[in-house]
């Protein structure tokens, strides 16, 4: 609450605005002072400067400004390029709802209400957006910018694990209509059980005599995938990728300017290939994702789960089991041993 004016004539000035030594000063409720304009300024200018300062103060105390501060932080810039892009995308969904609110006024029930409404369109995206908001609050809490994380205790939607197995017929059909960059990426992902990011960042220097060196971005696991005739053929096919005159590239999969493909750039070619496959092979379903090719590789591997775990580089056998999607053939009663 603003103090009582010592000089009754000063009642014409905005609340919490007082005469300083040389300028009018605005003293916000949270403490501190903001210089406005010289003491000989007209009342209209004092009010204008007050409104401007008040607006800036309010904007600096909302969730939108906190998110912008996070995006400029060292923590954010340490994240991968893909994660930064995802966080920006999630923020663009959240800020129209929460952006103008003071961070400490966002409560768990508000998060729940957002999740329920967002979940009607996509429960997966609702989960991702809530996870980003929680990450933002955790960062702010550690720096004394908020009192608590309102996302704590708010349950996410249960996500159904994918069990889609890509058949050989589906794989071969998509491969047949795909451009070279997609064909090579498919083969490396399937044969090496590799994630998309590991495929797109694969360098020519990692093509070693015993095989292809891959350090998984997600787990940090380092492996050399031993050569096979099919894997050698895929790498040989990559040499057909065009380069502009005078250009070279350090990447196995590269654009004409020698740069590696971004996730979005590659995905546009992947989606175009799937659309072409749907037209040419209408009797087949191409609803599998690029990441499902790794699952196909795990499923097609021969051996026990333990052996598959060693080859895939998963940290736990449970992870490997989730990727092993081929339906098993089991004997019927009385058919054992035949």
C-alpha positions as CSV (number, residue, x, y, z in Angstrom):
1,X,0.0,0.0,0.0
2,X,1.4,3.4,-1.0
3,X,2.3,5.8,1.8
4,X,0.4,9.0,2.5
5,X,1.6,12.1,0.6
6,X,3.5,14.6,2.7
7,X,2.6,17.4,0.3
8,X,-1.1,17.4,-0.6
9,X,-0.2,19.0,-4.0
10,X,1.6,15.8,-5.0
11,X,-1.7,13.9,-5.1
12,X,-1.9,14.7,-8.8
13,X,1.0,12.3,-9.4
14,X,0.6,8.5,-9.9
15,X,0.6,6.2,-6.9
16,X,4.1,5.3,-5.6
17,X,5.6,8.2,-7.6
18,X,7.6,10.6,-5.5
19,X,10.0,13.5,-5.9
20,X,13.7,12.5,-5.7
21,X,16.7,14.7,-5.6
22,X,16.6,15.5,-9.4
23,X,13.9,13.3,-10.8
24,X,10.5,11.8,-10.1
25,X,10.9,8.2,-8.9
26,X,8.5,5.2,-9.0
27,X,8.8,2.9,-6.0
28,X,7.2,-0.4,-6.9
29,X,5.5,-2.5,-4.2
30,X,8.3,-5.1,-4.4
31,X,11.0,-2.6,-3.5
32,X,13.5,-0.5,-5.3
33,X,13.1,2.7,-7.3
34,X,12.8,3.6,-11.0
35,X,13.8,7.1,-12.2
36,X,11.1,8.6,-14.5
37,X,11.8,12.1,-15.6
38,X,13.2,15.5,-14.4
39,X,11.3,17.3,-11.6
40,X,10.3,20.2,-13.9
41,X,8.5,17.8,-16.2
42,X,4.7,18.3,-16.9
43,X,2.3,16.1,-15.0
44,X,1.3,14.4,-18.3
45,X,4.9,13.2,-18.9
46,X,5.1,11.9,-15.3
47,X,2.0,9.8,-15.8
48,X,3.3,8.6,-19.2
49,X,6.7,7.6,-17.8
50,X,4.9,5.9,-14.8
51,X,2.7,3.8,-17.1
52,X,5.7,2.8,-19.2
53,X,7.7,1.8,-16.1
54,X,4.8,0.0,-14.6
55,X,4.2,-2.0,-17.8
56,X,7.8,-3.0,-18.0
57,X,7.8,-4.1,-14.4
58,X,4.7,-6.2,-14.9
59,X,6.1,-7.8,-18.0
60,X,9.4,-8.6,-16.3
61,X,7.4,-10.5,-13.6
62,X,5.4,-12.8,-15.9
63,X,6.0,-16.3,-17.1
64,X,6.7,-15.2,-20.7
65,X,9.7,-13.1,-19.5
66,X,10.9,-16.1,-17.4
67,X,10.8,-18.3,-20.4
68,X,12.7,-15.8,-22.5
69,X,15.3,-15.6,-19.7
70,X,15.6,-19.4,-19.8
71,X,16.1,-19.4,-23.5
72,X,19.0,-17.0,-23.2
73,X,20.6,-19.1,-20.4
74,X,23.7,-21.2,-20.5
75,X,21.7,-24.2,-19.5
76,X,19.4,-23.9,-22.5
77,X,22.3,-23.4,-24.9
78,X,23.9,-26.6,-23.6
79,X,21.0,-28.6,-24.9
80,X,21.0,-30.3,-28.3
81,X,19.7,-28.3,-31.3
82,X,16.7,-30.6,-31.6
83,X,15.8,-30.2,-27.9
84,X,16.0,-26.4,-28.2
85,X,13.7,-26.4,-31.2
86,X,11.2,-28.7,-29.3
87,X,11.3,-26.5,-26.2
88,X,10.6,-23.4,-28.3
89,X,7.7,-25.2,-30.0
90,X,6.2,-26.3,-26.6
91,X,6.6,-22.7,-25.3
92,X,4.6,-21.4,-28.2
93,X,1.7,-23.5,-27.1
94,X,2.0,-22.7,-23.4
95,X,2.6,-19.0,-23.4
96,X,-0.8,-17.9,-24.9
97,X,-2.3,-19.6,-21.9
98,X,0.2,-18.8,-19.1
99,X,2.5,-16.2,-20.4
100,X,1.0,-13.1,-18.8
101,X,0.6,-14.8,-15.4
102,X,3.0,-14.2,-12.5
103,X,5.0,-17.5,-12.3
104,X,4.1,-18.0,-8.6
105,X,0.4,-17.7,-9.4
106,X,0.4,-20.7,-11.7
107,X,-0.9,-23.6,-9.6
108,X,-1.1,-27.4,-10.1
109,X,-4.8,-27.2,-10.8
110,X,-4.1,-24.8,-13.7
111,X,-1.6,-27.3,-15.1
112,X,-4.2,-30.1,-14.8
113,X,-6.8,-28.0,-16.6
114,X,-4.4,-27.3,-19.4
115,X,-3.4,-31.0,-19.6
116,X,-7.1,-32.1,-19.8
117,X,-8.0,-29.6,-22.6
118,X,-4.7,-30.2,-24.5
119,X,-5.1,-33.9,-24.2
120,X,-8.3,-33.9,-26.2
121,X,-6.2,-33.2,-29.3
122,X,-3.0,-35.0,-28.3
123,X,-2.1,-36.5,-24.9
124,X,1.5,-37.1,-26.1
125,X,1.9,-33.4,-26.9
126,X,0.3,-32.4,-23.6
127,X,2.9,-34.6,-21.8
128,X,5.8,-33.0,-23.7
129,X,4.5,-29.5,-23.0
130,X,4.1,-30.1,-19.3
131,X,7.6,-31.7,-19.2
132,X,9.0,-28.5,-20.7
133,X,7.1,-26.3,-18.3
134,X,8.4,-28.4,-15.4
135,X,12.0,-28.0,-16.7
136,X,11.5,-24.2,-16.9
137,X,10.3,-24.1,-13.3
138,X,13.1,-26.3,-12.0
139,X,15.6,-24.0,-13.6
140,X,13.9,-21.0,-12.1
141,X,13.5,-22.5,-8.7
142,X,17.2,-23.3,-8.4
143,X,17.9,-19.6,-9.0
144,X,15.4,-18.3,-6.5
145,X,13.1,-16.9,-9.2
146,X,10.1,-18.9,-8.2
147,X,8.9,-20.4,-4.9
148,X,7.9,-23.8,-6.2
149,X,7.3,-25.9,-9.3
150,X,3.5,-26.2,-9.9
151,X,4.1,-29.2,-12.2
152,X,5.1,-31.4,-9.3
153,X,2.5,-34.0,-8.6
154,X,0.5,-33.3,-11.8
155,X,0.2,-36.7,-13.4
156,X,1.0,-37.1,-17.1
157,X,-1.2,-39.1,-19.4
158,X,-0.2,-42.8,-19.7
159,X,1.4,-43.3,-23.1
160,X,0.8,-46.6,-24.9
161,X,4.1,-48.2,-25.9
162,X,4.5,-48.7,-29.6
163,X,4.3,-52.3,-30.8
164,X,4.4,-51.6,-34.5
165,X,6.5,-54.1,-36.4
166,X,7.5,-53.1,-40.0
167,X,7.2,-56.0,-42.3
168,X,9.8,-56.8,-45.0
169,X,7.2,-56.1,-47.7
170,X,6.5,-52.7,-46.2
171,X,10.1,-51.9,-45.8
172,X,11.0,-53.0,-49.4
173,X,8.1,-51.1,-50.9
174,X,9.0,-47.8,-49.2
175,X,12.7,-48.3,-50.1
176,X,11.8,-48.8,-53.7
177,X,10.2,-45.3,-54.1
178,X,12.6,-43.4,-51.8
179,X,15.4,-41.0,-52.8
180,X,19.0,-42.1,-52.2
181,X,19.3,-40.1,-48.9
182,X,16.2,-41.9,-47.4
183,X,17.4,-45.3,-48.8
184,X,20.8,-45.0,-47.1
185,X,19.3,-43.7,-43.9
186,X,16.8,-46.6,-43.8
187,X,19.6,-49.2,-44.2
188,X,21.9,-47.7,-41.6
189,X,19.0,-47.4,-39.1
190,X,17.8,-50.9,-39.6
191,X,21.1,-52.7,-39.9
192,X,22.9,-50.8,-37.2
193,X,19.9,-50.4,-34.9
194,X,20.6,-46.7,-35.0
195,X,18.5,-43.7,-34.0
196,X,17.8,-41.0,-36.5
197,X,20.2,-38.4,-35.0
198,X,23.0,-41.0,-35.0
199,X,22.4,-41.7,-38.7
200,X,22.2,-38.0,-39.7
201,X,25.4,-37.0,-37.9
202,X,27.4,-40.0,-39.1
203,X,30.8,-38.8,-40.4
204,X,32.9,-40.4,-43.1
205,X,35.8,-40.5,-40.6
206,X,33.7,-43.0,-38.5
207,X,33.8,-45.5,-41.4
208,X,36.6,-47.7,-40.0
209,X,38.2,-50.9,-41.2
210,X,36.4,-53.2,-38.8
211,X,33.0,-51.4,-39.2
212,X,31.1,-48.2,-38.5
213,X,31.8,-46.4,-35.3
214,X,28.7,-45.0,-33.6
215,X,28.5,-43.2,-30.3
216,X,24.8,-43.0,-29.4
217,X,23.8,-39.5,-28.6
218,X,21.1,-40.6,-26.2
219,X,23.0,-43.1,-24.1
220,X,26.7,-42.3,-24.9
221,X,27.2,-46.0,-25.7
222,X,30.1,-46.5,-28.1
223,X,30.1,-49.4,-30.6
224,X,31.6,-50.5,-33.9
225,X,29.0,-52.0,-36.1
226,X,30.8,-54.7,-38.0
227,X,30.6,-54.6,-41.8
228,X,28.3,-56.9,-43.8
229,X,27.8,-57.0,-47.5
230,X,24.5,-55.1,-47.2
231,X,25.9,-52.4,-44.9
232,X,28.9,-51.9,-47.3
233,X,26.4,-51.6,-50.2
234,X,24.4,-48.9,-48.3
235,X,27.6,-46.8,-47.7
236,X,28.6,-47.2,-51.3
237,X,25.1,-46.0,-52.3
238,X,25.7,-42.8,-50.2
239,X,28.5,-41.8,-52.6
240,X,25.8,-41.1,-55.2
241,X,24.6,-38.1,-53.2
242,X,25.3,-35.0,-55.2
243,X,27.6,-32.1,-54.2
244,X,27.9,-28.7,-55.8
245,X,31.0,-28.0,-57.7
246,X,33.9,-27.4,-55.4
247,X,32.0,-28.7,-52.4
248,X,33.0,-31.5,-50.1
249,X,31.4,-33.0,-47.0
250,X,32.5,-34.7,-43.8
251,X,29.1,-36.4,-43.5
252,X,27.9,-39.7,-45.0
253,X,24.5,-38.3,-45.6
254,X,24.8,-34.7,-46.8
255,X,23.0,-32.0,-48.8
256,X,24.4,-30.5,-52.0
257,X,26.2,-27.8,-50.0
258,X,28.0,-30.5,-48.0
259,X,26.0,-29.8,-44.7
260,X,24.3,-32.6,-42.8
261,X,20.6,-32.9,-42.9
262,X,18.6,-31.4,-40.1
263,X,15.9,-33.5,-38.5
264,X,13.2,-31.4,-40.2
265,X,14.9,-31.4,-43.5
266,X,15.3,-35.2,-43.5
267,X,11.7,-35.8,-42.2
268,X,10.3,-33.8,-45.1
269,X,11.9,-36.3,-47.5
270,X,10.8,-39.2,-45.4
271,X,7.2,-38.1,-45.4
272,X,7.3,-37.4,-49.1
273,X,8.6,-41.0,-49.7
274,X,5.8,-42.5,-47.5
275,X,3.2,-40.5,-49.4
276,X,4.6,-41.8,-52.7
277,X,4.6,-45.4,-51.3
278,X,0.9,-45.0,-50.2
279,X,0.0,-44.1,-53.8
280,X,2.0,-46.9,-55.4
281,X,1.2,-49.6,-52.9
282,X,-2.4,-48.8,-51.6
283,X,-2.7,-52.3,-50.2
284,X,0.1,-51.7,-47.6
285,X,0.2,-49.6,-44.5
286,X,3.0,-47.1,-44.1
287,X,2.1,-45.8,-40.6
288,X,5.4,-46.8,-39.2
289,X,7.9,-44.1,-38.1
290,X,11.6,-43.8,-38.9
291,X,12.4,-44.8,-35.4
292,X,10.4,-48.0,-35.9
293,X,13.2,-49.2,-38.2
294,X,15.4,-49.6,-35.2
295,X,12.7,-51.8,-33.6
296,X,12.5,-53.8,-36.8
297,X,16.3,-54.3,-36.6
298,X,16.1,-55.5,-33.0
299,X,13.1,-57.8,-33.8
300,X,14.9,-59.3,-36.8
301,X,18.1,-60.0,-34.9
302,X,18.6,-63.7,-34.0
303,X,19.5,-64.6,-30.5
304,X,18.3,-64.1,-26.9
305,X,17.2,-60.8,-25.4
306,X,20.5,-60.6,-23.6
307,X,22.4,-61.0,-26.9
308,X,20.1,-58.4,-28.6
309,X,20.7,-56.0,-25.7
310,X,24.5,-56.2,-26.2
311,X,24.2,-55.5,-29.9
312,X,21.6,-52.7,-29.6
313,X,23.5,-50.9,-26.8
314,X,20.5,-50.5,-24.5
315,X,21.2,-49.9,-20.9
316,X,18.6,-52.3,-19.7
317,X,17.1,-55.5,-21.0
318,X,13.6,-53.9,-20.5
319,X,14.4,-51.3,-23.1
320,X,15.5,-54.1,-25.5
321,X,12.3,-56.0,-24.9
322,X,10.2,-52.9,-25.9
323,X,12.0,-52.9,-29.3
324,X,11.6,-56.6,-29.8
325,X,8.2,-56.5,-31.6
326,X,8.0,-59.4,-33.9
327,X,5.2,-61.8,-32.9
328,X,6.7,-65.0,-31.7
329,X,5.7,-68.4,-33.1
330,X,5.1,-70.8,-30.2
331,X,4.0,-74.5,-30.2
332,X,0.5,-75.6,-29.5
333,X,-0.4,-78.2,-26.9
334,X,1.1,-81.5,-28.0
335,X,3.3,-79.9,-30.6
336,X,6.4,-79.4,-28.5
337,X,9.5,-81.0,-29.8
338,X,8.1,-81.6,-33.3
